[in-house]
Amino acid sequence: MKRVKAFFKENEGLAAILFAIMGSNILFFNQKGWLMNPVYIAGAAIVFYAGIRYAWAQRKRFSQARVWQGSLVLGLLFSAMVVVGSKITAENVVFEAFHIADLFSFLFYLVVGCLLFFDLYLLSGDKKITGFIKPIEEKKEKSGKKNWLIYSIILILAWIPVFITYYPGIMPEDASVSVAISMGSLPWDNHFPVFYTLIVGKLIYIGDCLLHDVNLGIALYSVLQMVIMAGGLGYLLYWLEKKGIRKGVLYLGLAYFAAAPMFGNYAIVMWKDPWFSELLILLAIFLYEHTVEDRMSFLKGRNLFYYAVLIVLMCLMRNNGIYIAVLITLYLLIVYRKELKKVLPVLVGSIFVVWFITGPVYKHVFSAENVFVESIGIPLQQMARTVVMGGEMDQEDREFMDHLLPLEKYQEYYSPNLVDYIKWAPEFDTPYLDAHKKEFFKTWWSMLLKNFDLYVEQYLMGTYGYWHIGGDTNYELVKVEVTGNDWGMYQSSPFETILGYPMKETLNGKYDYIASGLLVWAVLVNVVLCWMKKRGNYIIPLLGMVGNWLTLMVATPTAFGVRYIFVCVIGLPLLMVYPWLIPGRKEDGQK
């Protein structure tokens, strides 16, 4: 044994490559759908080798409490994500059973995860990597506001071909409801936020007044959203430049936003999500500057006012905004607990303003209230799965479920990844649900106690895309049409009608994006890195993304949907460089 240890000590490189080869083979053998191509396995082995050597060279740093604890937590979550995720397949109602072999898989991915996240921690403090991404302070380049304008103009120019392709714009099914409400064809309903519906309605009204053409109104909406989105993303790049991020990295971010048609599509699609996500990014930048870099500047009256405006607008744009605001408020109350007299009125007052507008004002002015069924997607799915899978129910449970939807219909409408099929089914009794909210939760609890395993399965399947890396479907990735209507709204398709080129058909098949779960992990890693470096205040700017994800994990209507996590999509350049915006590890006693 001593000879073996001595041999590996003298031949650390050989030992590392042996472990790397073994790890890469286990990885490819264990992953479903991965063929054991020797080129790919060798490539993975090289990555493993580099990670092992890099970590081994700085292994003493692993002994620091927060470093090994943070690496272990991320490793455990990573391992659980891979092993549990392997039991789920999109659109399949079956949750595969666990086996003893999964224990070995869990241990393998735990080691891989700890190695991966320890390496990421080391890289975030590596001077060479830091110098490549963000120069030292003395060499920080000053950026004029003209670069903000330049970045924004480049993005608009890059997105104009997409706008022309779908001229005058894109109106999905849910946006058509906002249009119908604004035109008086449907009653007001805050499921489609009143504030956003007012914006849509006013722009369509202006277009109709100018040329008696509602399509001009759609075009005005598309142009306005494109300009706002380009301005916001251009400002993000400009702000990163001010923070010292190198031009080469910024240009990579610019290419990310400009090169593919997906962002051009989101720049004109009639969805509230781009507006909401832009506000969250602006809020993140504001919080970084005024609660992280200059903590006391947040207490200035002007900045408290700006904060309140951002919070109120964000909450009015999407209904889950209020929960994000509460999370941020609670965190800031802790951070500024010694200055409560200055911050409490604004922090709590902004939430009160949101409640007052979306509650009494909406109810009395527009007769608009939140729709109950929209807030119970996950519980409703858990109950539906219990019916479909033959779970245990007593007579009272059966009667309530049958009132909501005839028991024989659950099999027809149930999908583990999407609740819409059930809640919008013709036979689903929404008025009965609204009149029996207490009974709903009573029945949910009763069925939970008897079918805990089915409830857990449905929760994991119903949120799959927001915690697992890979396996996504393209549901709600993009929309490309104007929904059929009686108002004369349609796409003129200029490429087809003028040039005879099938641009829409060609472009519609080109959209793609990375797994949305990868974005969630990018946020999670940054949060844990802040904790590992004892820089908890740097978590504050990430709370908008964290809060948005948490609301999805509590009440998402679908297991997939990039639009619902679009703040992380446009925030990806920030997330990628954020580890290098966090200063080095703060030692005990250091301020």
Secondary structure, DSSP 8 states (H G I E B T S, - for coil): -HHHHHHHHHTHHHHHHHHHHHHHHHHHHHSTT----HHHHHHHHHHHHHHHHHHHHTGGGGGSHHHHHHHHHHHHHHHHHHHHHTT--TT--------THHHHHHHHHHHHHHHHHHHHHHHHT-HHHHHHHS--GGG-----THHHHHHHHHHHHHHHHHHHHTTT-BB-HHHHHHHHHHTTSS---TTS-HHHHHHHHHHHHHHHHHHS-HHHHHHHHHHHHHHHHHHHHHHHHHHHHHTT--HHHHHHHHHHHHSSHHHHHHHHBS-SHHHHHHHHHHHHHHHIIIIIISGGGGGSHHHHHHHHHHHHHHHHHSTTHHHHHHHHHHHHHHHTGGGHHHHHHHHHHHHHHHHHIIIIIIIIII-----GGGG-HHHHHHHHHHHHTT----HHHHHHHHHHS-GGGHHHH--TTBSHHHHT-TT--HHHHHH-HHHHHHHHHHHHHH-HHHHHHHHHHHTGGGTSSS----TTS---SB---SS------HIIIII---HHHHHHT------HHHHHHHHHHHHHHHHHTT-GGGGGGGHHHHHHHHHHHHH-SBS--GGGGHHHHHTHHHHHHGGGTS-S---TT--
